[in-house]
């Protein structure tokens, strides 16, 4: 993933804020971001809008490398934001860094 | 059994056909990297879909489109493929496989998927040029090379023979089918049905020689004709034998493996040599051999499970139905459709319309099915046959379908006539053409495959029957629907029942424990299994289970119903649909205070506040000061009521009082699916009690109780469970019925399909006739409910968290 220009690492949560296999919403100036945590305690950040009909991905079901949208079960890849076959679409992803319990997302300045 | 040289054990498979490769694919999915895999195949191609040879012969498809696994696939999975190399010998003592070209491979496990050979009777002239069988792509090419106007004779009027004949007919050949029995397809049809088929085939230009046996094939080097035993002669440039198949066992026999008609295997698909497994047409299991694809795939799955050393699945045989399309005419048959002594037949014949339906009933159960021309009822009837359900009550509409007037979801007879653009799956907007294309180009065989690749029937599932018909109609030939064991989802091979048993017997108290103990394939599960397992755990161990909020879907986690714009709806509980002016004022004030965009009365007589933001939920709950109406959950929803004796001049019973009591006694109940109640005060039934999961109708002498009604996706009138005299009896029966449903129904199974599955008699026995079991069940439910808290109160007191507020970005950056 290329690092977007004019962005900086911002602290958005602690790991404990995000339920395992679940998600939380982060309110940013540019809109809502879904922070999602899988069973391996990896954390991903995606725009909180499913490419299908805008479902809030932070409320979805996280498993392995994907999140299932809560509205129509579209399956979105956590790493690249691509919808899994047979669905087509893509949601923007944001770089995430974990420092111990602290969760940082690279967001616009 | 690790190989000391290579580290990984070596699996060698002999036979590169559909059954064997399916086993390899299952194995790769189950235990990737467990084996070094080597595959030998006689044919010089990668694995292709033999079922689709008939469309290739008819030039409806290209051979390339039938390839299931191309060479790149073998390469990508690290599989060594020896295509076009016949295996000549198995050395069991040294565990070596020898091929014709001298290749030798060593195995730790050997999988035999040798398939079958077309049977060619020993008659004079069978070895002449131009005499062939129909099994491989080479056979197809030979038939296609026939010049137009040539004369072809197909010996054998079974499924394969008719497909070959139809294919040859489309090449422009003059085709005659010679069949030993007096009518075609005698394994699939009785005489009446065959008459219809024969008329239709003759109209298409096929010649039939029935009740005829071939004495000799004539010709000098190349075939010129054949002579029948009755003295008739036929001219022929090509003769195709399609008189049956024989399992290929020679290689196994020579290796000293026990064979009868096929290679004998046990329920794990293991042969008499524990290192050697066998699947497919070459196998004989419990005395039976199988030639159609679906049972072979079931075998493949079981064999793969044991090769992966999971040791869990058993193959117990397949109850097969034949569902196929011969030359554009639908046929479905299963079981013993010939009838005879001790049987009754129900049939319908529309000779002009080309429709014939017949069912055979023995001991009040379906014993056989034969559908010709209109096969829409096939899946439903097959289900009845399979479950052995008493069909006495259904007799008068067995041949017309489950429900009448439900053209859309019942399937109708229209599938073949439906245009490509016809919408099949209304939820996902998938049309027939898309499904047919996916089946053809991506090699799909099952409803699950179609669901995964196209989303058709992946949502509400009511078009599953239509998707099955499209599968049958597209795959034609050898497609077969079988009684398959249904696993909960792709994350496990276990069924709902097996999982529930394990939860009870091994005392599994959380989703996490279930996934770990039962070796879930995906560590995190999926949206199908997580909520189901979470429910099963809590149902089995109400006091001890650990609820997992992340195993619940959004509605049951947030305790509100998510809407299309990611707002929520809030429905407080109004017991029995009765409220007060003070309560109404409070609701109105909340709606104004939080600028709720819409206030609506629901179908269940409750008040719905729509368009609420997640952040406002806790404050709204606090301001309402009312319990959750559970309108978002697989839970007790509402008890709808009519006015009853208190005000209604027709009322015979106090239905509002009963409705309030029922709702109070059952509230906070989680269940396999939503549960709706109703109480009507007289037989006018204004509360619509007969389309509810549990509905009560007041009569002069007491209450009639109806169960399993449904007014939603699939209309069903409730069954009369019992009639009782008092309100207390109604309540106890409601508790017992609900607990039985909670314990027995599969997750997401409403009471209506549950009752159809287990039978009303069973429910009556457990809840009406046996008072001890009724009291026991009712007590179990009361125990379970005593551990449930009102979820809104629980959220306000911090017992559960719904994460109503979003996280904020810290000021500090790095």
Interface residues (C-beta under 8 A of the other chain):
Chain A: X8 X9 X10 X11 X12 X13 X17 X19 X20 X21 X22 X24 X25 X26 X27 X28 X32 X35 X38 X39 X53 X54 X55 X56 X59 X60 X61 X62 X63 X64 X68 X70 X71 X72 X73 X85 X86 X87 X104 X107 X109
Chain B: X452 X453 X454 X455 X458 X459 X522 X523 X524 X525 X526 X527 X530 X549 X550 X551 X553 X554 X557 X558 X562 X564 X565 X566 X803 X806 X807 X808 X809 X810 X812 X813 X814
